[in-house]
Amino acid sequence: MNNPSNAASPEGVALETHQLLLTAIHEKRLMRFVFDGKERVVEPHDYGIHNASARLLTYQIAGASGGALPGWRWFEVARMSEITLLEKTFAGGRPGSGKHHRWDTLFARVGQP
């Protein structure tokens, strides 16, 4: 895993957004953002490049969703807007979160320095 303190943001992701995602994961803070015009509230778990696209693997706990909540969701970072870190924190990994995906590049994972 890359060192987040000096990792450059991936192509198509603003440095401010990149740093916000890293902070959210390392501090285990809930996030609120808009994706495809709908508000989501998530626990960010993994952030990196997957299939050549910057993505965030989350456990979505509230907001709009096409499926049942809570549940695991992938989000393309370039399609996220109005990203806000919330004060509320979460415990970290969840049952089933040990089943990790293969990342092209992993910037941050909950529970890893």
Stockholm file with secondary structure:
# STOCKHOLM 1.0

chainA/1-113         MNNPSNAASPEGVALETHQLLLTAIHEKRLMRFVFDGKERVVEPHDYGIHNASARLLTYQIAGASGGALPGWRWFEVARMSEITLLEKTFAGGRPGSGKHHRWDTLFARVGQP
#=GR chainA/1-113 SS CCCGGGCCCCTTSCHHHHHHHHHHHHTTEEEEEEETTEEEEEEEEEEEEETTEEEEEEEEEEECCSSCSSEEEEEEGGGEEEEEEEEEECCSCCTTTTSCCCCSEEEEETTCC
#=GC SS_cons         CCCGGGCCCCTTSCHHHHHHHHHHHHTTEEEEEEETTEEEEEEEEEEEEETTEEEEEEEEEEECCSSCSSEEEEEEGGGEEEEEEEEEECCSCCTTTTSCCCCSEEEEETTCC
//
